[in-house]
């Protein structure tokens, strides 16, 4: 018999709990205001500018590179004289020719490298310079909405603007002690 009494008490308690659960429904509230909310975001952006600079370029055919006839002649004569001093007999002619050839090549190289200075001309050239700047932009994050429902004013934040009316979920629950 105790078991039946305990089961009855539990059944009554469960029934009472089911009746105590909240009941919900959807209703409309009037929107008083919807203020956009922004956040500041730093966005990198490339900024470029162009300017003119003067550049010096060598003028073609004004020394400094190419052949040096004077250097080859002087080097050839000096090399020939040295070769003539070294060689004896039939080898004397070969040493003279070899000395003149090597001397001419060396003289040409020295004369073209260290000879008359090259002339340069100044030529304007446009140069583009770019760098990254941080630009601050305002981005819309949502709306702070104030609305009236049954004489009370409420506030919430929403992703989109609600319009003149806002649907609200109403929950009704009896007060139990």
C-alpha positions as CSV (number, residue, x, y, z in Angstrom):
1,X,0.0,0.0,0.0
2,X,2.9,2.3,0.6
3,X,3.9,1.8,-2.9
4,X,0.6,3.0,-4.3
5,X,0.6,6.1,-2.1
6,X,4.1,7.0,-3.2
7,X,3.2,6.5,-6.9
8,X,0.1,8.7,-6.4
9,X,2.1,11.5,-4.8
10,X,4.7,11.3,-7.6
11,X,2.0,11.5,-10.3
12,X,0.4,14.5,-8.7
13,X,3.8,16.2,-8.4
14,X,4.5,15.6,-12.1
15,X,1.2,16.9,-13.1
16,X,1.7,20.0,-11.1
17,X,5.1,20.5,-12.7
18,X,3.7,20.2,-16.2
19,X,1.1,22.9,-15.4
20,X,3.9,25.1,-14.0
21,X,5.9,25.1,-17.3
22,X,6.0,28.4,-19.2
23,X,3.7,29.0,-22.1
24,X,5.2,31.2,-25.0
25,X,3.6,33.1,-27.9
26,X,4.7,35.8,-30.4
27,X,3.3,39.3,-30.3
28,X,4.2,42.7,-31.9
29,X,5.9,45.6,-30.2
30,X,6.2,49.2,-31.5
31,X,9.8,50.3,-32.3
32,X,10.7,53.7,-30.8
33,X,14.2,54.0,-32.3
34,X,16.9,52.1,-34.2
35,X,20.3,53.6,-33.9
36,X,23.1,52.2,-36.2
37,X,26.2,50.9,-34.3
38,X,29.6,51.2,-35.9
39,X,33.1,49.9,-35.2
40,X,36.3,51.4,-36.5
41,X,38.4,49.0,-38.5
42,X,42.0,49.6,-39.8
43,X,42.3,48.5,-43.4
44,X,45.8,48.5,-45.1
45,X,45.9,50.3,-48.5
46,X,48.8,50.9,-50.9
47,X,49.4,54.5,-51.8
48,X,51.7,55.3,-54.7
49,X,53.2,58.6,-56.0
50,X,55.2,59.4,-59.0
51,X,58.1,61.9,-59.2
52,X,60.7,62.9,-61.7
53,X,64.4,62.2,-60.9
54,X,67.5,63.1,-62.9
55,X,69.6,60.1,-63.9
56,X,73.1,60.3,-65.3
57,X,73.9,58.0,-68.3
58,X,77.1,57.7,-70.3
59,X,77.1,59.2,-73.8
60,X,78.0,56.6,-76.4
61,X,81.5,56.8,-78.0
62,X,83.0,59.2,-75.5
63,X,85.8,57.1,-74.0
64,X,85.9,54.8,-71.1
65,X,85.1,51.6,-73.0
66,X,85.8,50.1,-76.4
67,X,89.3,50.3,-78.0
68,X,92.2,52.6,-77.4
69,X,94.4,52.9,-80.4
70,X,97.0,55.0,-78.5
71,X,97.2,52.4,-75.7
72,X,97.6,49.6,-78.2
73,X,100.4,51.4,-80.1
74,X,102.3,52.2,-76.9
75,X,101.8,48.8,-75.4
76,X,102.9,47.1,-78.7
77,X,106.1,49.1,-79.0
78,X,107.0,48.5,-75.3
79,X,106.2,44.8,-75.6
80,X,108.2,44.4,-78.8
81,X,111.2,46.1,-77.2
82,X,111.0,43.8,-74.2
83,X,110.6,40.7,-76.3
84,X,113.6,41.7,-78.4
85,X,115.7,42.0,-75.3
86,X,114.7,38.5,-74.1
87,X,115.0,36.4,-77.3
88,X,118.3,35.2,-78.9
89,X,118.9,34.0,-82.4
90,X,115.8,32.7,-84.3
91,X,113.8,32.9,-81.1
92,X,114.5,36.6,-81.0
93,X,111.9,37.3,-83.8
94,X,109.3,35.2,-82.1
95,X,109.9,36.8,-78.7
96,X,109.6,40.3,-80.3
97,X,106.3,39.4,-82.1
98,X,104.9,37.8,-79.0
99,X,106.0,40.7,-76.8
100,X,104.4,43.2,-79.3
101,X,101.1,41.3,-79.4
102,X,100.8,40.9,-75.6
103,X,101.9,44.6,-75.1
104,X,99.3,45.8,-77.7
105,X,96.5,43.9,-75.9
106,X,97.6,45.1,-72.5
107,X,98.0,48.7,-73.7
108,X,94.5,48.6,-75.3
109,X,93.0,47.3,-72.1
110,X,94.7,49.9,-69.9
111,X,93.9,52.7,-72.4
112,X,90.2,51.9,-72.7
113,X,89.8,51.4,-68.9
114,X,91.9,54.4,-67.6
115,X,91.9,56.5,-70.7
116,X,89.8,59.6,-71.4
117,X,86.8,60.0,-69.1
118,X,83.4,59.2,-70.3
119,X,81.0,62.0,-70.9
120,X,77.6,61.7,-69.2
121,X,74.3,63.3,-69.9
122,X,71.5,64.0,-67.4
123,X,68.2,62.4,-68.4
124,X,64.9,62.9,-66.5
125,X,63.1,59.6,-65.5
126,X,59.8,59.1,-63.8
127,X,59.9,56.9,-60.7
128,X,56.9,55.4,-58.9
129,X,57.2,54.9,-55.1
130,X,54.6,53.0,-53.1
131,X,54.0,52.4,-49.4
132,X,51.3,50.9,-47.3
133,X,49.1,53.2,-45.2
134,X,46.5,52.2,-42.6
135,X,43.1,53.7,-43.4
136,X,40.4,53.7,-40.7
137,X,36.9,52.8,-41.8
138,X,33.6,52.7,-40.0
139,X,31.7,49.4,-40.4
140,X,28.1,48.9,-39.5
141,X,27.8,46.1,-36.8
142,X,24.1,46.3,-36.1
143,X,21.4,48.5,-34.6
144,X,20.5,49.4,-31.0
145,X,16.7,49.1,-30.9
146,X,14.4,50.6,-28.3
147,X,10.8,49.2,-28.4
148,X,7.6,49.5,-26.3
149,X,5.6,46.4,-25.3
150,X,2.6,46.8,-23.0
151,X,3.7,50.1,-21.5
152,X,7.3,49.0,-20.9
153,X,10.4,50.1,-22.9
154,X,13.0,47.5,-23.7
155,X,16.4,47.7,-25.5
156,X,18.2,45.2,-27.7
157,X,20.9,45.0,-30.3
158,X,19.9,43.5,-33.7
159,X,21.9,42.7,-36.9
160,X,19.3,44.4,-39.2
161,X,17.0,47.4,-38.9
162,X,13.6,46.1,-37.7
163,X,11.2,48.6,-39.2
164,X,8.2,50.1,-37.4
165,X,7.2,46.9,-35.5
166,X,9.2,44.1,-33.9
167,X,8.0,40.6,-33.2
168,X,8.7,39.6,-29.6
169,X,8.5,36.2,-27.9
170,X,6.4,36.4,-24.8
171,X,6.7,33.8,-22.1
172,X,4.0,33.4,-19.5
173,X,4.7,31.4,-16.3
174,X,2.6,31.1,-13.2
175,X,4.2,32.2,-10.0
176,X,4.6,29.2,-7.7
177,X,5.7,29.3,-4.1
